[in-house]
Amino acid sequence: MKDRWVLVAVAGALSFVAMLDMNIVNVALADIAEGLHVSAATAQWAALGYQLPVVALLLPVGRWLDGAGTRPALLGATVGFALCSALAALSPWAAWLIAARIGQGACGAVLFVLMPVLAIRAVRPEARARAMSVPATLGPLGAVTGPAVGGLLLDHLGWRWVFLVKIPFCLLALIVAWKAMPADGALRVPDRRALADSLAVAGGLAALLLALTLGSEKPTWFLLAAAAVPPLWWWLRGPGGRPVTGVLRAAGLFRAHGAVLTLAAGFAAMHYVVALHLQRDDGVSATATGLTVLAFPLGMALAGPLGGRLADRYGPRRVAVTGASLTAAGLLLLVPLGDGWSPPEVAWRLALAGVGMGLNGGPTQALVMGAAPAERTATVGSTVQVARSLGFTLGPALATAAWALAGPGPGDGTRAGLALAAVSACLAVPLLALPGRRKAAVPERATDTVST
């Protein structure tokens, strides 16, 4: 098999663009509200309209894409993503914008599931970690740099360019994928049972994500999380959810998924607390704050390729555990953050945590995807993305709660939020260090077994 690194580059570029869209719109909400003459609450749905379907549809999309053609799914999702971006930029009113963002989120869910699948299938097993490090590094970098890119576009070109900036990347990826990807089958139409399962899991995850997102501002929204339990329980106990949990149990992947979630939650909580502390408590300017927090993605970008190479040579688990340990160490060093700390003192700790995250991303993805049965790679790819997305959402919500419950003294809220972030990252170390126990898989039906 010949390595096709150009397809790995496509996976990385589309991962960056899809994650960029998670945060780039947030800085433009005030301008969108003014431009479309709507309230701030309505404008917020320009962000939620993308985030909700992305997370809610990941699991149904993963099940749907198992056994389906990767090429038509990738081309269709990329075209849809670019088209919905253009429609969002042309929005004459809020309902149009929200509808375009929902469509973009649905296409984004397909891209999120396909990117690790595309990367792992493009190279030989001995280069797997290097390939996986590309989307695993560029995706989170897109999320972190989203606000900075959005701010630049907003200041110089206006809010509509926040949606247009991604189209050239989509078109380039589309051209490369069209030429480089071989034909590998067609898409299949979901049956009634699959649609019912999709509605259940999508509704449950959407309710959970909405509760975590809005609950940080108004705690009563947390009650909405209770509405997520019945549909998710029904799905997990039914023929739609049992194959998913069966694959994870058979491959021993539950602990690795827990590590992905806790690391993402720790990173998101840290990012939220540090930015808030520097601007509100220390009076650091927005520009200086932005440059300080960029130390994390810089460290991540530098360490990401190295993590892949080391994992291919020494094994993904060792490198993943080392990376998680460095991230936990960097966050622990932030816990005693005081009012006298300068931005450089914060930045080197963030850089250390970022190096750890870069070393961890690709090896963890390789560890998980390498253990997945060949016919279930899309399913496992979707579960990893769900774990990461929930972690990104859960982190700020928990940090806000910790801040509110901390004492009234100066710095108490900051330390509580950072301690929560550090504990979350520390949990990932034993979860990755201890390999999960493999079990015999339970077949979906007599003719559909899951190999281990």
N, C-alpha and C positions, 0 to 999 in steps of 0.2 A: 504494500500500500504506500502510495506517495503522499507525503504531508502536503496539505493545501492550506498554507498559512494565510492566504488571501481571504479564505472563508473565516478564519479565526479573527482577522482584522474586521471583517463585516460584523461578526458577533460582538466584538468590542465596541465598534462604533454605534451599533444599534442599542447596545446596553447603556452606553453613555447617554444617547439621545432620550431613551425611554425613562431613565432615572432623572435626567435633567428636567424633564417635564413634571416630575413630582414636586419640585420646589421652585422652579423658575417663575411660575405665575404668582406666587405668594407676594412678591414685592410689588406687583402691578395691580393688586386688588383695589386700592384706593383710586387709581387712575381709571380702571375699568368701571367702577361705580360711578365716577364722574362722567366718563365718556358715554356710557349707556343710560345715564340718569336713573340709577337704581340705588337701593340701600347697600350698605356694607355687608349686611347679612346675605343679601341676594348675590352680590359679587363673589362672596366666598365660595359659592357653588361652582365658580369657574375652576377652582382648585379641587373641591370635593368631587365634582363631576368626572374628573379624571382618576382621582385616587381610589374612589369606591369601586368602580368596575374593574380596575386593575387587580386589586386584591380579591374581590369577590369572585372573579371568573378564573383565577389561576388554577384551582383544582379541577373544575369542570373542563377547562381547556386542556390540561395535562392528560386527563383520561381520554378526551376526544382525539388528541393527536397521537396517542400510542397506536402504532400500526398505520398511521396516515402518512402521506407524502410530506417530507420536510420542505421541499422546494416550493410547491404551490402554496403551502401555508405561510412560508416566509415572504414570498412575493406578494401574496394577497394582503397580509398584515401590514407590510411596509407601504404598499400603495394606499391602503385605508388610513394608516397613520398620517401620511403626508397630506392626503385629501382632507381629512378632518382638521388638520392643522391649518390648512388654507381656509377652510370654511369658518374656523374659529376667528381667524384674523379678519375675515370679511363681515363679521357679525354686525347686523344693524340693530339688534336688540338682545336682551339677556337670554330669553328662551332659546334663541338660535345658538348663542354661545354655549349654553349649558348642554344642549343636544349634541353639538359638535364635540364637546369635551367628553361626553359619555361615549360617543363612538370612538373617539381617540383612545379612551381608556380600555375599551374592549379590544382594540387592535394592539394596544400596549401589553395587555395580558398575554396575547399570543406571542409577542416578541420576547417577553420575559421568560416564558416557558421554553421557547426555541433556542435561545442564545447558548445556554450550556450544552444543549443537545447538539447544536451545530458545531460548537468548539470541540466536543469530545469525539465526534464522528469525523472531523476533518484531519486528524493526525493519528499516528501510531500510538499504541499504549505507552511506550517508553517516553513519549513527548506530551503525555496527557496533562500533567500538572502545569507545564509551561503554557499550553493552550488555554487551560481553564483560568490561569492567572490573568489573561487579557480581559475577558468580560467581567471577571470577579473584581478586578481593580478599577476598570473604567466605569463600571456601573455606579458604585458608591462615589467615585469622583464626580460623576454627573450630578448626583444628589447634593454633594457638598458645594460645588461651584455654581449650582443653579441660581441662588440669590445674587451672587456677584455678577453673573452674566445678565440676569434679568435687570439688575440695577443699571448697568451700562446701557443696555438697549433702551430702558425707560428714559434715562436722562437725555439720550441723543436722538432717538428715533420714534419713541412713542410705544404704547402698550401693545399695539397690533404686531409689532416686530418680535415680541416675546413668543408668538406662535409661528411666525414665518421663519425664524432663524434655523429651525430644525429641518426644513424642507430640503435644502441642498444636500445635507448628510443622508437623508432618506433616498434621494434620487441617485446619489453616488453608490450607496449600498445596493440599491435595486439593480443598477447596471452591472455591478460586479457579480452579484448573486445570480443574475440571469445568465451571464456568460460562464461562470465557474461551477455552478451547482449542477450535478447530473440529475436527470429525471429519475424520480424515486417513488412513483405512485401518485395516487390521487387522494383528494379529501373525501371523507365519507360523511353522509348526512346523519346527524344524531337521531336516534329513535325516541319514542315517547318517554321511555324509562329514563334515558339519558337526559332529556330535557327536564323531567321532573326532578331528577337529582341535581341538575344544574341550578334550578330555581331554589331548591332547598339550601344548598351550600352557599350559593351567591347571596341569598337573603340573610342567612345567618352571619356570614362574614361581613356583609355590608353593615348590618346592625351593630356588630362588635366594633368595627372600624369607626363608625360614626360616633359611638359612645366614647371611645378612647380619644377621638380627635376633638370633639366638642366638650367633653367632660372636664378637660383641663381648664376651660374658661367658665363653665357653669356646671358644677358637680351633679346637678339633677340629671344631666344627660347620661351619667354612668348607669342609671337605671335601665337605659335602653339595652344594656348588655344582656339583661335577663331575657329579652326577646330573641336573642341569638341562640339560646340553649335548645329550645324544642326542634327547630329545623336542622341544626347541626347534629343533634343526638339522633334524630330520625335518619339522617344521611349516613352517619357513622355505623349505625346498626343495620343498615340495609345493604342491598347488593351493590350500591354505588360506592359506599365508603369502605366496606370490608376488604375489597381488593387493594385499596390504597394502604390501609393499616397493615394488611397482610404482607405487602411488598416491603414496607419499612421494617416490620418485625422479622421477616425472613432474612433480610440483608443486614440486620443489626444496626439500623440507622437512626433510631429514636434519639440516642444520646448526641449524635452529631447534629441533628436538627435542633436539639435543645441548646447546643453550643452556638449555633448560628443565631438563634433568637436572642440569647443572653448577651452575646457580643454586640449585636445590632442595637439592643436596648441600652447597653452601657454607652456605646458611642453616641447615640441620639440624645440620651439624657445629659451626657457631658457637654455636647455641642450647645444644647439649649441653655444649660446653667452657666457655662463660661461666658457665652456672649451676653447673657443678661447681667451677670455680675460685673463684667468689665465696663459696660455702658452705664448701668444704673448705680452701682455701688462705687466704682472707681472713677467714674466720669471720663472714661476713655472715649475718644471720638469714634464714630461709626467706621471711618476709614481704618483707623488703627486696630479696631476690634476685628474688622474683616481680614486685615493682614495677619493678625495674631492667630486667628482660627484656621487660616490657610496653611499653617505649619503642619496640621494633621494630614490633609490631603497631599501635601508635598512629600512628607515622609512615606505615605502610603504609595504614591506614584513611584518613588525611588526603590522601594522594597518589593513591590509587586512582582516585577520580572525575576528578581533574585529568588523570591520564594518559590516560583515555579521551577526554576533550574535546580534549586536545592532539593525540592520534593522529588523530582525525577531521578535524582542521584541517591538520596538517602531515605526516600519513602515519605509519603504525604503526611502521615500521622505525626512523625517527629517534628516536622517543620510547622505543621498547624498548631501543635501544642506550644512550640517555642514562640510563635507569633502571638498566640493568645496570652501567654505569660508576659510578653513585653507590653502588650496593650494594657493588661491588668496593672502592671508595674507603673506605667505612665499615668494611669488614672488614679492609682493609689497615691502617687506623689502630688497629685492635685488636691487631695482632700484637705490638707491644712492651708488651703489658699487663703491668704490674708490680704488686708487692704493695702499693705505696703508692697505687694508684688508688682513688678513692672511687667508690661507685655512680653519682653524677651524671656523673663523667668517663666511665664506661662507657656510661651511658644515652644521652648525646648522640651517641656513635658508632653505637650501635644504632639510634637514631632516624634518622640519616643513611642507614644501610643499609636501614631500613624504608621510607623515602621512595623510595629507588631501586627497591625491590621493588614498591611500589605503582604507580610510574610504568611499570614493566616488564610487570606481569601482564596487564592488559587489552589493550594494544597487541600483545604477543606472541601472545595467543590470537586476536586479530583477524587478525594476519598469517598465522597457520597456518590457521585455519578459513576465511579469505577465499580462500586459495589452493587449498583442497580442492574437488574436483569435487562438484557438488550431490548426486549420487547416492552419494557416499562420505563425507559429513560425519560420520556416526557412527563410521566406521572411523578417520578422522583424529582425531576427538575422543577415541577410546579410546587411540590411540597417544600423544597428548599426556599423558593421565592416567597411562599406564604410565611414561613418562619421568619425570614429576614424582614418582610414588610410589616408583620405584626410587631417585631422588635423595634423597628424604626418608629412605629406609632406608639407603642407602649412606653418607650423610654421617656419622652417629654411628659406624658401623662403622669407617670409615677414620680418623676422629678418635681413636677408641680405640686403633687400631693405631699411629697416629703418636705418641700419648701414651706408649704402652708402649715404642716404639723410641727415644724421646728420651733425652737424658742424665739422670743422677740429680739434677742441680742443681735448686734451687728455681725453679719457673717454666718449666723446660725443656719439660715435657709440655704445659703450657698454650700456650706459644708455638708448639710444633710443631703442635698441633691447630688453632690459629687461623691459622697460615700455610697449612695445608692448605685450610681453609675459604676463605681469601682467594684462593689460587691457583685453586680451583675456580670461584669467582665471576668471576675475571678471564678465565677461558677463555670465558665466555659472551659477552664483548664482541665479539671477532672473529667468533665463530660467528654472531652476529646481524648484525654490520656487513656481512659478506660474503654477499650473496644466494646461495642455492643455485642450481645449474644445473638448469634444467628439461630433461627428456628426453621423448621420445615414449613414451607409455604402452603397455604390453604388455597386450592384452586377455586376460581370463580365459578366454574361449571365443569362438567366432565371433559369438555373439549378445549378448555382454556386454563392451562396450568401456569403457575409462576415458577420459573426455574430459579435456583439459588446458586 
